[in-house]
């Protein structure tokens, strides 16, 4: 059923309130919705709503034509512990919401032409039978994240992650196969999802970046590091275990070589909720490392840095933070996983480093050579400008939804 304006109606179901857009999934979804608004579809967004949602009214209005919601109730630690006994992973069980299911049911009763479900977790908000053309938006290969955690964990936590991994693999397999189309965020993810779970249709979109917001900073925005200084920066949600593990790797295994070569080197770690253990380590060792916590705008910190680091060994999907740094004209040093799924070239758009020695050598090479920093940064910025605007990604997403509708129409004949 089309809207009064003559456009097909798209229901977009998210398990998270999208604003502020301070995490990778929120950034990707929020920017795609902003690109969809005013286009081929009339968009209704359904998501939880926190008590302070009023302050984000303009953001919500920029992302949809209509907003439906239910009260946000963040899971307590007790609820997470009890969810360990669930047949589905904790991350899925804690997204269950009777109010959310009721809100989505009311929206589906209006018979939208298509429905997009944001993250496999959100399937717990959906009915068993979906009448509209259905699209599952995967930002990661969820089971892969859990397997990588299990492979790196030790002792009791290895057993916990292994059990959660088995549950996630089963849940993701069952969930993806019941949607008309599955959206992956890279060609690599699309191939993995197809091989592992065999959904009916898998299509990929690119990862985007807001090229106006993350404008290129001039090379002299960061002062010359001199022979013994330099500033590293990393941005991430610091309550996520993989990000914390990456910073421990940086401080424990990479930092000693950096300080030996450049005694005044510093690092700025930006992100909400850094754990106390990390702050305690920095203080106990007297490291020249700053944990900012949440900041309203990461750009000034990135602009004043010389090297953007992504020391990650667990994850899936694509890291939007890499493109944000590249768009700002800052050279990136990343593990293979940190840059996974992004169509970038080692030695041209970034420097790859998969162990402590490689990481320290890559950072020092950039700090020692202003021309190298500029060459890597300029090439990366040109790449983002040519291929990775959010408007382009939103157009890809809109076309996928249109194709899902057409397939559903043909199959119902």
N, C-alpha and C positions, 0 to 999 in steps of 0.2 A: 504494500500500500504506500503510495507516494504521499509526500507532505502537501499541504495546501499550496506551497510554492512550486510544486511540480517535481521536486527532487526526491529520490528514494531516501528512506529514513534508516539511519545507522545507529544502533544502540552499542555503546562502548562501555564495557563493564570492567572496572579496575578494583583490585582488592586494597588499594592504597589511595589516600587523598594525595593528589599529585603535586601539591604546592606546600612549601617552596620546592622548586625543582633542584634539589640538592643531592640527589643520588642518580646513578646511571639510568636505571629503569624509568624514574620519574622524568628525567631530562629527555630521554628518547620519546616516551609516550606523550609528554606534554607538548613537545615541539611538533610531533606528527599531528596531534589534534589541532594545534594552531594552524598548521598547514592545510588540514582538511576543511576547517571552518570556511564557509563561503564558497566551497567548491561543489563537487558533484553530489554530495550528500547533505542532508539535514542531520546534524549530529546531536544525540542525547548521550551525556556522560552520566553513568551511575557509579558512585563510589562511597566509601565511608566519609563522614564529615566530622572533623574535630571541633572542639568547642570554640576555637579561635578562627574558624573558617572565614568569618566576615572580613578579616583583614586581607584575604586573598580573592575578594569578589571580582576585581578587575581581571585577575589571572584566569579565574574560572570562566568568566564571560568571553575571554579571548580564545578559549579552547573548545567551546561547544555552544550550540544553540539553546540547549536546555540542560539543566543539572538536576539529577535526582540523587538522593542520599539517604543514608541511615547513620545513626550515631557511631562514631569511632570508639572502639573499646580495645586499647592496646593490651595484648595478652600479658598476664602477670608471670613471674618466674614459676609460681606454683602450677599455673596452667600449662606451661611448657613442660615441666617435669611430668605431670600427669599424662600429657600427650605422648610421652614415650611409649605408653602401652597401646596407643592407637594403631589401627591397621595401616594408616597412612603416615607419612613423615610428619614430624612436629611442625615443620614450616607450612604444611598443608592443613593439618588439624587445627592450628591456631587461627586460620583464616575462616573457619566456619562461623557463620553468623545467621541466626534465625531472622533477625531484622534485615540483613542483607539479602537473604533468599527471598523474603517477602517483597522487598523493594524491586528486585530484579524480576520476580514473577509478575508484578503489576506492570512493569515496563514491557515485558514480553507479551502480556495480554493485549497491548495496543497494536500488536502485529507489525513490528518493524520489518523492513525488507532484509536487513542483515544485522548480525550481532558479532561484535569483536570481543573476545575475552582476553584480558591483559594478564599474561603469565598463566601457566598451567594451574597454579595454586587456586586461582579464581574459579576453577571449574566447580568447586564445592558450593558456589553460590548459584549454580545453574541447575535447571531441571534435567531429568534423565533424557527427555526428548526435546529437541530444539527445532521448532518449526521453521524459523528463519534460516537463510543462508548463514552458516556459522564459520567464523575465522578465529583460530587460536594464535595469539601473538606471543611467541616465545622469545625471550631476551637472552636466553642461555640454553644449553643442554643441561637441565637441572641434575639429572643422574650423574653426569660427568663431574660436576662440582663436588658432589658427595663422594664419589669414588676417589677423587684427588685428595679430599680431606682425609679419607680413610687411609690412603697410601702414605700420607705424611704424619699422621697421628701416631701416638705411642700408648702402650698399656691399655688402661680402661677406656680412654677416649677412642682408641682404634676400634674397639668392639662396638662402641656407641655409633661411630660414624659408619662402620660396616653394616650394622643393622639398619640405620637410616638410609644408607645407599641402596640396599635391597628393596626397601619400601618405596623409595623414590623411583627406582627403575621400573617397578611394577606399576606404580601410579601413573607415571609419565607415559608409559606404553599404552595403558588402557585409555587415558584421557585424550591423547593426541589423535588416536584412530577414530574418535567419534566426531571430529570436526571436519567440515567440508574442505577447509584449507588450513594449512599451518604456515605461519610466517616466521622465517629465521632471519637473524640479523647479519648473516654473512654466508657466502657460498660454502665455506667450510662447515658451518653449523648445519646448513641445509643437507649437506652430504651425510653428516653424522646422524642427524635425525631420521633421514630416509633409511639409512642402513640399519639403525638400531630398532626403530619403531614402526616403520612402514606405514606412515599415515597416507590417506588417499592422495593428497596433493601437498607438496612442500614448495614454497617459493621464498626467495630471499629479497631483502631490501639492503641498502647500504646503511652504514652508520653516518650520521650527519653531525654538523657543527654549526652554531650560530656565528657566521662569519662577521656580522656587524658587531655583535656583542663582544666576541673574542677577536677584536681587531689586532692586527700585527703591532706589537710594541717596537719602538725604535731600538736599534742595537745598544744605544747608550742609556736605555732605561735602567739597566743594571750597571753600576760602576765597575770599572776595570777590576778584576779579581786580584791583580798583582801577582807576585811570585809565590805567595803563601796563603792566599785566601780563596774565596769562591763561595757561592750560595747555591745549595740544592733545594728543590722544592718537590713536595708530593702532596696531592689532594685526594681525599677519599673519606668515606664514612668509617671512622675509626672504631666503631663498635662491631664491625664485621671481622671475623677471625682471620680471614685470608689477608686483609690489609694489615692487621696487627702483626701477623707472622712475617710479612714482608718487611716491615720496619725493624723488627727484631733481627732479621737477617742483615739488613743494612747496617745496624748499629754493632752487631756482634762480629760479623764476618768481613764487612767491607770497610767500615769506618777506620779501623786501625791503620790500614794502608793509606787511606786518604789523609789522615792527620800526620802520618810520618812524612808525607810529601808536601803537605800544605797545612801547617799547624793552625792557621786561622780559619780553616774551612768551617762553614756552618750549614745547617739544614733546617728547613721550616716545614713542619708536618701539619697540614691543614685538614680539619675534619672534626665532626661532632663526636663527643663521647669517647675520647681516648682513655684507655684503661689505666687505672692507678699504677699497675705494675710497670707500665711503660714509662710513666712519669718518674717513678721511683728509680728505675734503672738509669735514666738520663741524669737525675740529680746525684745519685750515688757515684757515678763515674765522672761527673763534672763535664759532660759532653756539651758541646756548643750546638745544641739542638733545641728548637722551640716547638712546643705543641700549642697551636693556637686555639684548639677547639673549633666550634662553629664560627664562621665569619660570613657576613652578608654578601661579600664580593671577593672572590679569590683572585681577581685580575691584578690588583696592585702587588700581591705577593708573587704571582707568577712573573710579572713584568720585571721585578727586581731580582729575579733569579738568573743564574747562568746555565743551569742544567736542570731539566725536569726528569725525575727518576720514577720508574715503575718496577719495583722489585717484587713481583708477584709470582707465586708458584701454584696457586689454587684459583680456580675460576672457570668461567666459560663465557660464551657470547663474545662481545667486544667491549673494550674499555673506551668510553667516550672521552675520558680525561686525556687520552693520548692525542686525539684530534684537537681538543681545546688548547693544549700546550702548543701543538704544531701551528694552529691558526694564529696564536699569539707570537709566533716566531721565536720559540724557545726550543733548543735542541733536546731531544729525548733519548735517554738510555733506558732500555727495557729488556726484560726477559722475553723469551719466545712466547710464553703464555700471556704476558702483559700486553703484547701487540697482536695476539692471536685473532685471526679473522679479518684484520684490516689489510687492505691492499697497499702495503708500503714496502719499501726496499731497504734492507740493511745496508748501511754505508752511504745511502743516498738521502733517505728521509728520516732515519733514526740510526742509532747504534745498538746492536743486539749484544746482550751479556747474560749468560745463563749460570754463572757461578761467581764466587766472590772475586777471584782474580780478574776475570773478564770485566766485571762490573767496575772495579776500582780503576783498571787501566782505561776503560772507555771514558769514565768521568774525568780522569786526569788528562787524557788526551784532549778533551774539549776545553778544559780550563787552561791548558797550556797553549792553545792555538785558537786565537780569535777568528782567524779566517775559516778554520774548520767549523767552529760554532756557527758562523754566519752562513756557510755553504749548506750545512745540514738544515738549519732553520729555514732558510729561504726556499729550499727545495720542498720542504714539508708544507710551508704556507701555500706555495703555488699549487701543490697537489690538492689541498683542501678547497682552494678557490675553484679549481677546475671541475671537481667531481662530487664534493661532499656537503653541499648546502642542504638545510632541512627542507626547503621547498621542493628540491628534487626527490628527497626521500619520501615526503608526504605524497607526491604524485605517484611514486611506485606503490605506496600502500593503498591509495585510492583505487588504482588499477587492479590490485589483487582482490579488493572487496568487490569490485564490479564483476570480475571474472567468477568469483564464488557465487554471486547472485545469478549469473548467466548459467552456470553449471547446475545450480539448484532448479532453475526454471526449466531447463531442458530435461532434467531427470524426472520432473513431475508431470511431464506430458503423458 
